[in-house]
Amino acid sequence: MVNGGSMKTSAATLAVTRVSGLTLDVVDLDAARKFAAALGLHTADKGDGLVGIADDGSGITLRGASRRRLTGLRFDCRPGDIAALVEAALAFGTTILEQGDDALMLDGPDGIRLDIRAARAPAPRHEALVLPHAPLHSQAPAARPLALSHVAIFASDAPAALAFYGTVLGLRLSDRCGDGLMFLHSGHGGDHHILALVGSTTSGLHHHSWEMGTIDAIGLRANRLAEAGHARGWGLGRHVLGSNFFHYIADPWGSHAELTTGLDQVDPATWEAGDHDPVDAFYLWGPPLPEGFIANAEEHDRTPALADG
């Protein structure tokens, strides 16, 4: 069941608890390394690429390749839920790529690999940075990302992707703007969305969002990014669906990093999903939307020879 608000959550609810990582192929690995560091992530080389890790261990894996491409998402689930998730995947007709006692890898919509790992439930969000008075600029805190908040991806068939993520991973619809934009939360409740689906002709990554804890942290990290040459983006503003504050920064591979905090908290027993007009639902306040903000960079990269590569 994918629609929140009509089914009570319980200990027996089968659902992933959060999104904890994404894997992205990029053309310029050196630029990716510099951007991840400017974003405030802890970086380390890994295989043919690198990882950028937030304070809680969630993060992004960046691999060198001939073209940019979103290749994987990682989700956490409750310990003991892997076997039941396997059953749900098989019942849906999903291809299981790997399976273990504490881990599961699935072939998801648009060929995106979904890595599911048993882990303890995520800690409640907390304010990591509270500034009772403004310090000197030279003494400002580092304001590093606390956690990966959510990921917004393009889907070639958004309704089919909604059915998959709802049936197999237990995500539920929080809000939508027709078939063009859908926000999904865990069946266990929590953040208004851990995954957003954006209708497109191909797969792709729109943005990776990082929980910063406070508006001060958003501003401080945005300044650090600007000082490192990454000023182009959109923000500061406040979304309507989810209610979170946002500041988007264009990343080197054609998508965006979002600095955020303040997402609505969903109780699956009472939440009612709405279908909204994008004009009224996109943002409450902020600067005008930049031209091309919704563009799918992967859509322009794909050629017939690479379409299924």
C-alpha positions in Angstrom: 0.0 0.0 0.0 1.5 3.3 -1.0 -0.9 5.9 0.2 -0.2 7.2 3.7 -3.0 7.9 6.2 -5.2 4.8 5.7 -3.1 2.2 7.5 -1.7 2.2 11.0 2.0 1.6 11.4 3.1 -1.0 13.9 6.0 -3.3 14.8 4.9 -5.6 12.0 5.1 -2.8 9.3 7.5 -3.8 6.6 9.4 -0.8 5.2 12.9 0.5 4.8 13.6 3.2 7.4 15.7 5.7 5.5 17.8 6.4 2.5 21.5 6.2 3.6 23.5 6.5 0.3 23.6 6.9 -3.4 26.1 5.9 -6.1 26.8 8.2 -9.0 29.2 7.8 -12.0 30.9 11.1 -12.9 33.2 12.1 -15.6 35.5 14.4 -13.6 36.5 12.6 -10.4 38.9 15.3 -9.3 36.1 17.9 -9.5 33.8 15.6 -7.6 36.4 15.2 -4.9 36.8 18.9 -4.5 33.0 19.4 -4.4 32.4 16.7 -1.8 35.0 18.4 0.4 33.5 21.8 -0.1 30.1 20.3 0.8 31.6 19.4 4.2 31.6 15.6 3.7 34.4 13.5 5.0 36.1 12.1 1.9 38.1 9.0 1.2 39.3 7.1 -1.9 37.4 3.9 -2.6 38.2 1.5 -5.5 37.7 3.4 -8.7 36.3 6.5 -7.0 35.7 8.1 -3.6 33.1 8.3 -0.9 31.7 11.4 0.8 30.4 10.7 4.3 28.1 12.7 6.6 28.5 12.7 10.4 26.2 9.8 10.8 27.8 7.5 8.3 25.4 8.0 5.4 26.8 9.4 2.2 27.6 9.4 -1.5 29.8 7.2 -3.6 31.3 8.8 -6.7 32.9 6.7 -9.4 34.9 7.7 -12.4 33.2 6.9 -15.7 32.8 8.1 -19.3 29.4 9.7 -18.6 27.4 10.8 -15.5 24.8 8.3 -14.3 22.9 7.5 -11.2 23.6 3.8 -10.7 22.5 3.0 -7.1 20.6 3.9 -3.9 21.2 2.5 -0.5 18.4 2.1 2.1 18.5 0.9 5.7 15.9 -1.5 7.2 15.3 -2.8 10.7 17.3 -5.8 11.8 15.4 -9.0 10.9 13.4 -7.5 8.0 15.7 -8.7 5.2 13.9 -12.1 4.7 10.5 -10.4 4.5 11.8 -7.8 2.0 13.0 -10.7 -0.1 9.5 -12.2 -0.1 8.0 -8.8 -1.1 10.5 -8.5 -3.9 9.9 -12.0 -5.3 6.1 -11.4 -5.1 6.5 -8.2 -7.1 8.6 -10.0 -9.7 11.8 -8.1 -8.8 15.2 -9.5 -9.7 17.3 -10.2 -6.7 21.0 -9.5 -7.5 22.5 -10.5 -4.1 21.1 -11.7 -0.8 22.5 -12.3 2.7 21.3 -12.4 6.3 21.8 -8.6 6.7 21.9 -7.3 3.2 19.9 -7.4 0.0 20.5 -6.0 -3.5 17.7 -5.5 -6.0 17.3 -4.5 -9.6 15.2 -1.4 -9.1 13.2 0.8 -11.6 15.3 2.1 -14.5 18.0 -0.4 -13.7 19.1 1.4 -10.5 20.6 -1.0 -8.0 19.0 -0.9 -4.6 21.3 -1.9 -1.7 19.3 -2.6 1.4 21.2 -3.1 4.7 19.9 -4.1 8.2 20.8 -1.3 10.6 19.5 0.2 13.8 16.8 2.8 13.4 18.1 6.3 12.6 18.4 8.6 15.6 15.9 11.4 15.8 17.0 14.6 14.1 18.6 17.1 16.4 19.9 20.6 16.3 23.7 20.2 16.0 24.4 23.9 15.7 22.8 26.7 17.7 24.3 30.1 17.7 22.9 32.3 20.5 24.9 35.2 19.0 26.8 35.5 15.8 30.6 34.8 16.1 33.2 36.4 14.0 33.2 35.1 10.4 36.8 33.8 10.9 35.6 31.8 13.9 32.4 30.3 12.4 31.8 26.6 13.0 32.4 24.1 10.2 28.7 23.3 9.8 29.1 19.8 8.2 26.2 17.7 7.0 24.7 15.6 9.8 23.1 13.0 7.5 21.8 12.2 4.0 18.3 13.5 4.2 16.7 12.4 1.0 17.3 11.8 -2.7 15.2 13.1 -5.6 15.5 11.0 -8.8 14.1 11.1 -12.3 12.0 8.1 -13.3 11.1 7.1 -16.8 7.7 5.8 -15.5 6.9 7.6 -12.3 3.6 5.7 -11.5 5.4 2.3 -12.0 8.2 3.5 -9.8 5.7 4.5 -7.1 4.2 1.1 -7.2 7.6 -0.6 -6.9 8.9 1.5 -4.0 5.5 1.3 -2.2 5.0 -2.5 -2.6 8.6 -3.7 -2.3 10.3 -1.2 0.0 7.2 -0.1 2.0 7.4 3.6 1.1 4.2 5.6 1.2 3.0 8.6 -0.6 3.3 11.8 1.4 2.2 14.3 -1.3 2.3 14.6 -5.1 1.9 17.0 -8.0 0.2 14.6 -10.4 2.6 12.2 -12.0 5.3 14.8 -12.3 6.5 14.8 -8.7 5.9 12.4 -5.8 7.2 12.5 -2.3 7.6 9.2 -0.4 8.1 8.5 3.4 9.0 5.4 5.3 6.0 3.2 6.3 7.5 3.5 9.9 7.0 7.3 9.7 9.5 10.1 10.2 10.7 12.6 7.5 8.1 13.8 5.0 10.2 12.3 2.3 13.3 10.1 2.0 12.8 9.7 -1.8 11.2 11.9 -4.4 10.2 10.8 -7.9 10.3 13.3 -10.7 8.7 12.3 -14.0 11.0 12.2 -17.0 11.8 10.2 -20.1 14.9 8.5 -18.5 16.4 7.9 -15.1 18.7 10.4 -13.5 19.5 12.3 -10.3 17.9 15.7 -9.6 19.4 16.3 -6.1 21.0 14.8 -3.1 19.9 16.5 0.1 21.9 16.9 3.3 20.4 17.5 6.8 22.2 20.5 8.3 20.3 20.8 11.6 19.7 24.6 11.6 19.3 27.5 9.2 22.6 28.9 10.5 24.3 25.7 9.4 22.7 26.0 6.0 24.0 29.5 5.6 27.5 28.8 6.9 28.0 25.8 4.6 26.5 27.7 1.6 29.2 30.4 2.3 31.9 27.7 2.4 30.7 26.4 -1.0 30.6 29.8 -2.5 34.2 30.5 -1.3 35.2 27.3 -3.0 33.6 28.5 -6.3 30.2 26.9 -6.0 27.8 29.8 -5.7 25.3 28.9 -8.5 22.1 27.4 -7.3 18.8 28.4 -5.7 18.0 29.6 -2.2 17.7 30.4 0.6 14.0 29.5 0.6 11.3 27.3 2.1 9.4 24.5 0.4 5.7 24.0 0.9 5.5 20.2 0.5 7.7 19.0 3.4 8.0 22.6 4.8 11.8 22.3 4.9 14.2 25.2 4.4 16.4 24.8 1.3 19.5 26.1 -0.3 20.5 24.3 -3.6 24.0 24.3 -5.0 24.7 23.2 -8.6 27.1 20.3 -8.4 29.8 19.6 -11.1 27.9 16.8 -12.8 24.6 18.6 -13.7 22.5 17.9 -10.6 22.2 19.7 -7.3 23.2 19.3 -3.7 20.5 20.6 -1.3 21.3 21.9 2.2 18.2 21.5 4.3 16.5 21.2 7.6 13.0 21.3 9.1 11.2 18.5 7.2 7.7 17.8 8.4 7.4 14.6 10.4 4.8 12.1 9.2 2.7 9.8 11.4 1.5 7.1 8.9 -1.6 6.5 11.0 -2.9 10.0 10.5 -1.1 11.5 7.5 -3.3 12.1 4.4 -1.5 12.5 1.0 -2.5 15.4 -1.2 -2.4 16.0 -4.9 -1.3 19.6 -5.5 -0.8 22.2 -8.2 3.0 22.8 -8.6 2.4 26.5 -8.8 1.1 26.5 -5.2 3.1 23.7 -3.8 6.7 24.1 -4.9 8.0 26.9 -2.6 6.5 29.3 0.0 9.2 31.9 -0.4 12.6 32.4 -1.9 14.3 33.7 -5.0 12.8 33.0 -8.4 13.3 29.5 -9.7 16.4 29.4 -11.9 16.0 28.5 -15.6 16.7 24.8 -16.2 16.4 23.8 -12.5 14.2 20.8 -13.3 16.3 19.6 -16.3 17.5 16.0 -16.3 21.2 16.1 -17.1 21.2 12.4 -17.9 18.5 12.8 -20.5 20.9 15.0 -22.5 23.8 12.6 -22.1 22.1 9.5 -23.4 22.7 8.4 -27.0 21.3 5.3 -28.8 24.6 3.5 -28.3 24.6 4.2 -24.5 20.9 4.0 -23.8 21.1 0.7 -22.1 24.7 0.8 -21.1 
